[in-house]
Amino acid sequence: MIGKSGVWRFVAATVVFVIMLSGCSNAAQPTGHIDGYTYAFNKTVMHSMPTGAIVTATLVNTTATQTYTTPTGAGGSFTFDLPPGRYRLTAGGASPDSAQATPVELTLTAGITCLVSLYFVYA
């Protein structure tokens, strides 16, 4: 038979355990995923951009501006994991003349991957 002090120790241990579990229940915010490439296009040739352009994703249709950036990797590739919402994607900083890619807007949904191509157009 358990005495009063044993019961209270059991109750206290249970309360501490439940409090510890509640601290672990903060799941990560669901995100959507963007996979993309940057391309350069002139009058006759299209090719992938070299490493080093900066891709920017700006959350639109909100009161607070939220901007995320990432550099392009091998072959002009880039990736983002972002909260759901409507984004405007731009890219710049790649030569020649630090041109800007034509912007793209998309709606990102949690658990979904969007495939995006950004184009730098040169004369």
C-alpha positions in Angstrom: 0.0 0.0 0.0 1.2 3.5 -0.9 1.2 6.2 1.8 0.1 9.8 1.3 3.7 10.9 0.6 4.0 8.2 -2.1 0.8 9.4 -3.8 2.0 13.0 -3.8 5.4 12.0 -5.2 3.6 10.1 -8.0 1.3 13.1 -8.7 4.2 15.5 -8.7 6.2 13.3 -11.1 3.3 13.0 -13.4 2.8 16.8 -13.5 6.5 17.3 -14.2 6.4 14.7 -17.0 3.3 16.3 -18.6 4.9 19.7 -18.5 8.1 18.3 -20.1 6.0 16.8 -22.9 4.1 20.0 -23.6 7.4 21.7 -24.2 8.2 19.1 -26.9 5.0 19.6 -28.7 6.0 22.8 -30.6 6.0 21.3 -34.0 7.8 23.1 -36.8 5.7 25.4 -38.9 4.7 23.7 -42.1 6.5 24.9 -45.2 6.4 24.7 -48.9 9.4 24.0 -51.0 10.8 25.9 -54.1 13.3 24.2 -56.5 14.5 26.4 -59.3 17.1 27.4 -61.8 18.3 30.6 -63.3 18.9 30.9 -67.0 20.5 33.4 -69.3 19.0 34.1 -72.7 20.3 36.2 -75.5 19.2 36.5 -79.1 20.2 32.9 -80.0 21.4 30.9 -77.0 19.9 30.0 -73.6 22.2 28.5 -70.9 22.1 28.1 -67.1 23.6 30.9 -65.1 26.8 30.3 -63.2 27.0 30.0 -59.4 26.7 33.3 -57.6 23.4 35.0 -58.5 21.2 36.0 -55.5 17.6 34.8 -55.6 15.1 36.8 -53.4 11.7 35.6 -52.4 9.5 38.4 -51.0 6.2 37.6 -49.3 3.5 39.8 -51.0 0.0 40.8 -50.0 0.9 41.2 -46.4 1.3 44.3 -44.2 4.8 43.3 -43.1 7.5 42.7 -45.7 9.3 39.4 -45.3 12.2 38.7 -47.6 14.3 35.6 -48.0 17.5 35.2 -50.0 19.7 32.4 -51.2 22.7 32.2 -53.6 22.5 30.0 -56.7 24.5 26.9 -56.6 26.0 24.7 -59.4 24.4 25.4 -62.8 22.2 28.2 -61.4 20.2 26.0 -59.1 18.4 27.4 -55.9 16.1 26.1 -53.3 13.9 27.6 -50.5 11.7 26.1 -47.7 9.3 28.9 -46.9 6.0 29.4 -44.9 2.9 29.2 -47.1 1.9 32.4 -48.9 2.2 34.4 -52.1 5.8 35.2 -53.1 7.6 37.3 -55.7 10.8 35.7 -56.9 13.6 37.8 -58.4 17.3 37.2 -59.1 20.2 39.5 -59.6 23.9 39.9 -59.1 25.0 37.7 -62.0 27.0 39.3 -64.8 26.9 40.8 -67.2 26.2 44.2 -65.7 24.4 42.8 -62.6 21.2 42.3 -64.7 18.0 41.3 -63.0 15.9 38.2 -63.9 12.3 38.6 -65.0 10.3 38.4 -61.7 7.9 35.4 -61.1 5.0 35.3 -58.6 3.7 32.1 -57.1 1.5 30.9 -54.3 3.3 28.4 -52.1 1.3 25.7 -50.2 2.6 23.7 -47.2 3.9 20.3 -48.2 4.0 21.2 -52.0 7.1 21.7 -54.2 7.0 24.4 -56.8 9.4 24.2 -59.7 10.6 27.7 -60.9 12.7 29.0 -63.7 14.1 32.6 -63.6 15.4 34.1 -66.9 18.0 36.8 -67.4 17.4 38.2 -70.9 20.3 40.0 -72.6 20.3 41.9 -75.9 
